[in-house]
Amino acid sequence: MQTQIKNITPESLSEAKEIIEGGGVVAIPTETVYGLGGNAFDDNAVKKIFEVKGRPNDNPLIAHVHSGYDLSALVDYDPPYAKKLREAFCPGPLTLVYPSKGKVSKYVSCGLNTLAVRIPSHEGAQAFLKTVDIPIVAPSANLSRHVSPTSAKHVFDDFNGKIPLILDGGECAGGIESTVCDVTGDIPVILRPGLITKEMIEAVVGVCGEYTPNFQKGERVKSPGVLYKHYAPRCKTVWIEAKNAKNEISAYVAESLENKGIAVLCEEKRICEIEKIGVKCLNLGKNKAEMAMRLYKLLREAETLCDVLLVVEPEEKDGIMVGVLNRLKKACSSEDIQH
């Protein structure tokens, strides 16, 4: 199979629709990361996404719809506070998990009685979704547990020869995946942190919970992105606490084997200090938005630069940095729970 990258035009959208209607898979841009899209109603298309990604078959998918799509066709109950959240943040990087009517493929929610739905704000994504006019499941367009893609080239690097078409919508502005919020209960509960923060949600609906999974007790995966080892580059990735950063980095450099390259991923404010140790630095950014936007691009860049990537704990911890820290720690995790 030849994989083509095409700009979003009426012609490429028509081609993408034909592929989707034929049960195929198309990579699409969103404002967060690129997604691997397929028909949410088609069992074979959904299964193909799991197969192509190498994704665990109990890790649920998110259905993407355009801004005019009738959610009542998919969800069994739409609480008033969910409507307020959509009014405030949708289209945008917020996924809401509703009680499902069971209309989509049974493989989308992996046996759960819920359905995660998102309305992306990316102009190209909206054009694609309006063209196909059906729910499209679109997990991040990367091989399972690899770094998520924020450009068409990232998708091509993982799936060249495995999918027919990548719609090129440019670099993703957001940089990390959507916030996933469970709206099946009395209050919203964040399942996965992202660009819409707990504080932003509380400002709209007053209260918001946070979910901590416990797979050791047999809990099922409720949301994408909650596996321990995730978002990981193909080089050893090590978490370095900020308070010990200089000493730990110096120790790694001193003990490194010959020809073993080391690089450091850190905030811009730390670069001068760390470069004095004699190690290459990757500039994560000077503010929260930059750090979210640059994260995945730099993790992928590290694969070509080093054997060991030392990730220095960012000083910023609140707001969207909760999501950034979540991804960084999973990238550095040595734990990889299989389901």
C-alpha positions as CSV (number, residue, x, y, z in Angstrom):
1,M,0.0,0.0,0.0
2,Q,1.2,3.5,-0.9
3,T,0.6,6.1,1.8
4,Q,-0.1,9.6,0.4
5,I,0.0,12.9,2.3
6,K,-2.4,15.4,0.8
7,N,-3.5,18.9,1.7
8,I,-7.1,19.3,2.6
9,T,-9.0,20.2,-0.5
10,P,-12.5,19.2,-1.9
11,E,-10.7,16.5,-3.9
12,S,-8.8,15.0,-1.0
13,L,-11.9,15.2,1.2
14,S,-13.9,13.3,-1.4
15,E,-11.1,10.7,-1.6
16,A,-11.1,10.4,2.2
17,K,-14.9,9.9,2.3
18,E,-14.6,7.1,-0.3
19,I,-12.0,5.4,1.8
20,I,-14.1,5.7,5.0
21,E,-17.2,4.4,3.2
22,G,-15.2,1.5,2.0
23,G,-14.2,0.5,5.6
24,G,-10.8,2.0,5.4
25,V,-8.7,4.3,7.7
26,V,-7.6,7.9,7.1
27,A,-5.3,10.0,9.3
28,I,-6.8,13.4,10.1
29,P,-5.6,16.5,11.8
30,T,-7.2,18.0,15.0
31,E,-6.2,20.9,17.1
32,T,-4.6,18.5,19.6
33,V,-2.9,15.6,17.8
34,Y,-3.5,13.7,14.5
35,G,-6.0,11.0,14.7
36,L,-6.4,7.6,12.9
37,G,-10.0,7.8,11.7
38,G,-12.5,5.2,10.8
39,N,-16.3,4.7,10.6
40,A,-17.6,4.3,14.2
41,F,-20.6,2.2,12.9
42,D,-18.4,-0.3,11.1
43,D,-17.1,-3.2,13.1
44,N,-14.4,-4.0,10.6
45,A,-13.2,-0.4,10.3
46,V,-12.9,-0.1,14.1
47,K,-11.1,-3.4,14.4
48,K,-8.7,-2.3,11.7
49,I,-7.7,0.7,13.8
50,F,-6.9,-1.5,16.7
51,E,-4.9,-3.8,14.5
52,V,-2.9,-1.1,12.6
53,K,-2.0,0.7,15.9
54,G,-1.3,-2.4,17.9
55,R,-3.7,-1.0,20.4
56,P,-4.9,-3.1,23.4
57,N,-8.4,-4.3,22.6
58,D,-9.9,-3.0,25.8
59,N,-8.7,0.6,25.4
60,P,-11.8,2.5,24.3
61,L,-11.9,5.0,21.4
62,I,-13.4,8.5,21.1
63,A,-16.0,9.2,18.5
64,H,-15.5,12.6,16.7
65,V,-18.4,14.5,15.2
66,H,-18.9,17.8,13.5
67,S,-20.4,20.8,15.3
68,G,-23.9,20.3,13.8
69,Y,-24.2,16.6,14.6
70,D,-27.2,15.4,16.6
71,L,-25.7,13.9,19.8
72,S,-29.1,12.5,20.8
73,A,-28.6,9.9,18.1
74,L,-25.7,8.5,20.0
75,V,-26.0,9.2,23.8
76,D,-28.7,8.0,26.1
77,Y,-28.6,10.9,28.6
78,D,-27.1,14.4,28.2
79,P,-27.1,16.1,31.7
80,P,-27.6,19.9,31.9
81,Y,-24.0,20.4,33.1
82,A,-22.7,18.6,30.0
83,K,-24.6,21.0,27.8
84,K,-23.0,23.9,29.7
85,L,-19.5,22.4,29.2
86,R,-20.1,22.0,25.4
87,E,-21.3,25.6,25.2
88,A,-18.1,26.8,26.9
89,F,-15.5,24.5,25.3
90,C,-16.9,22.9,22.2
91,P,-15.8,22.7,19.5
92,G,-12.5,22.2,21.2
93,P,-10.1,19.9,23.1
94,L,-12.8,18.4,25.4
95,T,-14.1,14.8,25.2
96,L,-17.2,14.0,27.2
97,V,-18.1,10.4,28.2
98,Y,-21.9,9.8,28.1
99,P,-24.2,6.8,28.7
100,S,-24.4,5.2,25.3
101,K,-27.4,4.3,23.2
102,G,-25.3,1.4,21.7
103,K,-25.6,2.7,18.1
104,V,-21.9,2.6,17.3
105,S,-19.8,-0.5,16.9
106,K,-19.5,-2.6,20.0
107,Y,-15.7,-2.4,19.6
108,V,-15.6,1.4,20.1
109,S,-16.3,1.3,23.9
110,C,-14.7,-2.1,24.4
111,G,-17.8,-3.5,26.2
112,L,-18.5,-0.5,28.3
113,N,-22.0,1.1,28.3
114,T,-20.6,4.5,27.7
115,L,-19.4,6.5,24.7
116,A,-16.7,9.2,24.5
117,V,-17.6,12.0,22.1
118,R,-15.5,15.0,20.9
119,I,-16.2,17.9,18.6
120,P,-12.7,19.1,17.4
121,S,-12.2,22.7,16.5
122,H,-9.6,22.2,13.8
123,E,-11.0,23.6,10.5
124,G,-9.7,20.7,8.5
125,A,-11.2,18.2,11.0
126,Q,-14.5,19.9,10.8
127,A,-14.4,19.9,7.0
128,F,-13.7,16.2,7.0
129,L,-16.4,15.3,9.6
130,K,-19.0,17.3,7.7
131,T,-18.0,15.6,4.5
132,V,-18.5,12.1,5.9
133,D,-21.3,13.1,8.2
134,I,-20.9,10.1,10.5
135,P,-19.1,9.6,13.9
136,I,-15.5,8.9,13.3
137,V,-13.4,7.1,15.9
138,A,-9.9,8.6,15.8
139,P,-7.3,7.6,18.4
140,S,-4.0,9.3,18.0
141,A,-2.3,8.3,14.8
142,N,0.8,6.7,16.3
143,L,1.7,3.1,17.0
144,S,0.5,2.1,20.4
145,R,2.5,3.5,23.3
146,H,4.7,5.6,20.9
147,V,4.8,9.4,21.0
148,S,1.6,11.0,19.7
149,P,1.8,12.8,16.3
150,T,1.5,16.5,15.9
151,S,2.3,16.6,12.2
152,A,1.5,14.7,9.0
153,K,5.2,13.6,8.9
154,H,4.9,12.0,12.3
155,V,2.0,10.0,11.1
156,F,3.9,9.0,8.0
157,D,6.8,7.8,10.1
158,D,4.6,5.4,12.0
159,F,2.2,4.3,9.2
160,N,3.9,4.5,5.9
161,G,2.6,1.6,3.8
162,K,-0.1,0.8,6.4
163,I,-2.8,3.4,5.6
164,P,-3.8,5.0,2.2
165,L,-4.2,8.6,3.1
166,I,-3.0,11.3,5.5
167,L,-4.9,14.6,5.4
168,D,-2.3,17.3,6.1
169,G,-3.7,20.1,8.3
170,G,-0.3,21.5,9.4
171,E,1.2,21.4,12.9
172,C,-1.2,20.8,15.7
173,A,-1.5,24.0,17.8
174,G,-2.6,22.3,21.1
175,G,0.1,19.6,21.3
176,I,-1.5,17.2,23.8
177,E,-4.7,15.2,23.6
178,S,-8.1,16.4,24.7
179,T,-9.3,16.4,28.3
180,V,-11.6,13.4,28.8
181,C,-14.4,14.0,31.3
182,D,-17.0,11.5,32.5
183,V,-20.5,13.0,32.5
184,T,-22.4,9.9,33.5
185,G,-22.7,10.9,37.2
186,D,-23.9,13.9,39.2
187,I,-20.7,15.9,38.6
188,P,-18.1,15.8,35.8
189,V,-15.0,13.7,36.6
190,I,-11.8,14.1,34.7
191,L,-10.5,10.7,33.4
192,R,-7.5,12.2,31.5
193,P,-6.1,15.7,31.9
194,G,-5.6,17.9,28.9
195,L,-5.9,21.4,27.6
196,I,-9.2,22.1,29.3
197,T,-8.3,22.2,32.9
198,K,-10.1,21.3,36.1
199,E,-10.2,24.9,37.1
200,M,-11.8,25.9,33.7
201,I,-14.5,23.2,34.1
202,E,-15.2,24.3,37.7
203,A,-15.6,27.9,36.6
204,V,-18.5,26.7,34.4
205,V,-20.2,24.0,36.4
206,G,-19.0,24.7,40.0
207,V,-17.4,21.3,40.8
208,C,-15.3,18.7,39.0
209,G,-13.8,15.4,40.3
210,E,-10.6,13.6,39.2
211,Y,-10.4,9.9,38.6
212,T,-7.4,7.7,39.6
213,P,-7.4,4.3,38.0
214,N,-6.4,1.2,40.0
215,F,-5.7,-1.6,37.5
216,Q,-4.3,-3.8,40.2
217,K,-7.8,-4.3,41.5
218,G,-9.0,-5.3,38.1
219,E,-10.6,-1.9,37.1
220,R,-11.3,-1.6,33.3
221,V,-9.8,1.2,31.2
222,K,-12.4,4.0,31.2
223,S,-10.5,6.4,28.9
224,P,-7.7,6.5,26.4
225,G,-4.3,7.5,27.7
226,V,-4.5,6.0,31.2
227,L,-2.0,3.1,30.6
228,Y,1.2,3.5,32.7
229,K,3.7,3.3,29.8
230,H,2.5,5.7,27.1
231,Y,3.6,8.5,24.9
232,A,7.1,7.0,24.9
233,P,10.0,7.7,22.5
234,R,12.2,4.9,21.2
235,C,15.1,5.8,23.5
236,K,15.5,5.3,27.2
237,T,13.6,8.2,28.9
238,V,14.4,9.1,32.5
239,W,12.5,11.4,34.9
240,I,14.8,13.8,36.8
241,E,13.4,15.7,39.8
242,A,14.0,19.4,39.6
243,K,15.7,19.8,43.0
244,N,18.5,17.3,42.0
245,A,18.7,18.0,38.3
246,K,22.2,19.3,38.0
247,N,23.8,16.6,40.1
248,E,21.8,13.8,38.5
249,I,22.5,15.0,35.0
250,S,26.3,15.3,35.8
251,A,26.2,11.7,37.2
252,Y,24.6,10.4,34.0
253,V,27.2,12.2,31.9
254,A,30.1,10.9,34.0
255,E,28.8,7.3,34.0
256,S,27.6,7.1,30.4
257,L,29.1,4.4,28.2
258,E,31.3,5.4,25.2
259,N,29.2,6.5,22.2
260,K,26.1,6.6,24.3
261,G,24.4,9.9,23.6
262,I,22.6,11.8,26.3
263,A,20.2,14.7,25.8
264,V,18.1,16.7,28.3
265,L,14.5,17.9,27.9
266,C,13.9,20.9,30.1
267,E,12.3,24.3,30.4
268,E,13.9,27.2,28.6
269,K,15.0,28.8,31.9
270,R,17.2,25.9,32.8
271,I,19.1,25.5,29.5
272,C,22.1,27.8,30.2
273,E,22.7,26.0,33.5
274,I,22.5,22.5,32.1
275,E,24.5,23.2,28.9
276,K,27.5,24.1,31.1
277,I,27.6,20.4,32.1
278,G,28.3,19.6,28.5
279,V,25.1,18.0,27.3
280,K,22.7,18.9,24.5
281,C,19.4,20.4,25.6
282,L,16.0,20.3,24.0
283,N,14.0,23.5,24.8
284,L,10.6,22.5,26.1
285,G,9.5,26.2,26.2
286,K,9.2,29.2,28.3
287,N,5.5,29.0,29.2
288,K,2.7,26.4,29.6
289,A,1.2,26.7,26.1
290,E,4.6,26.3,24.5
291,M,5.5,23.3,26.6
292,A,2.2,21.6,25.6
293,M,2.7,22.4,21.9
294,R,6.3,21.3,21.7
295,L,6.2,18.2,23.9
296,Y,5.5,15.4,21.4
297,K,7.6,17.0,18.6
298,L,10.6,17.1,21.0
299,L,10.1,13.6,22.2
300,R,10.2,12.3,18.6
301,E,13.2,14.5,17.9
302,A,15.0,12.9,20.8
303,E,14.8,9.5,19.1
304,T,17.2,10.7,16.4
305,L,19.5,12.5,18.8
306,C,20.2,10.3,21.8
307,D,20.1,6.9,23.4
308,V,19.1,8.4,26.8
309,L,16.7,11.3,27.2
310,L,16.8,13.0,30.7
311,V,13.5,14.8,31.4
312,V,13.8,17.5,34.0
313,E,10.7,18.1,36.0
314,P,9.1,21.4,35.0
315,E,8.7,24.1,37.6
316,E,5.2,24.9,36.3
317,K,2.7,22.4,37.8
318,D,-0.8,23.9,37.4
319,G,-3.3,24.5,34.6
320,I,-2.5,22.7,31.4
321,M,0.8,21.6,32.9
322,V,-1.2,18.9,34.7
323,G,-1.7,17.3,31.3
324,V,1.9,17.9,30.2
325,L,3.3,16.3,33.4
326,N,0.9,13.4,33.0
327,R,2.3,12.7,29.5
328,L,5.9,13.2,30.6
329,K,5.7,10.8,33.5
330,K,4.0,8.1,31.4
331,A,6.8,8.5,28.8
332,C,9.3,8.0,31.5
333,S,7.5,5.1,33.3
334,S,9.1,1.7,33.5
335,E,5.7,0.1,34.2
336,D,3.7,-1.3,31.3
337,I,0.5,-2.9,32.5
338,Q,-0.9,-5.3,29.9
339,H,-4.7,-5.7,29.6
